[in-house]
């Protein structure tokens, strides 16, 4: 019986160390918050960690799954709760306002996420499209 408990204990110890090593390795390998594979960003997407929201928006720009899961299908209120604030093209500043003019987003219900150049288009109050508007 003692031998059995020692074997079970050793297996559990190695499993715990292996898991800890995997998490630590992932954190070290993808340490930059701007990497969509970073542990902190992945946990933030699941509401399990805090991340600077401006950096999160910058990371979402490189994360197609993040765009699809965190933005598309969300209401303006849900996006404000998640990202803090949304800006109209006018409030985003003259450069981004000019970028909207003549773009696919012109004349549509569109808002920018925080101070970024990521624009979200809404239909019936729900986000249906998002993209990056490059400075014109």
WOURNOR-V577052 format. One record per backbone hydrogen bond with DSSP energy under -0.5 kcal/mol. NH is the residue of the N-H (numbers start at 1). CO is the residue of the C=O. If there is no record, write none. Layout:
NH_CO, NH_CO
//
This chain:
5_1, 6_2, 7_3, 8_4, 9_5, 10_6, 11_7, 12_8, 13_9, 14_10, 15_11, 16_12, 17_13, 18_14, 19_15, 20_16, 21_17, 22_18, 23_19, 24_20, 25_21, 26_22, 27_23, 28_24, 29_25, 30_26, 31_28, 35_32, 36_34, 38_35, 39_30, 42_38, 43_39, 44_40, 45_41, 46_42, 47_44, 48_43, 49_43, 56_52, 57_53, 58_54, 59_55, 60_56, 61_57, 62_59, 63_60, 64_62, 67_63, 68_64, 69_65, 70_66, 71_67, 72_67, 73_127, 74_71, 76_125, 79_75, 80_76, 81_77, 82_78, 83_79, 84_80, 85_83, 87_112, 89_110, 92_88, 93_89, 93_90, 97_93, 98_94, 99_95, 100_96, 101_97, 103_100, 106_103, 108_105, 109_122, 110_108, 111_120, 112_87, 113_118, 114_85, 114_112, 116_113, 119_117, 119_131, 120_111, 121_129, 122_109, 123_126, 126_123, 127_74, 128_121, 129_121, 131_119, 133_117, 133_131, 134_132
//
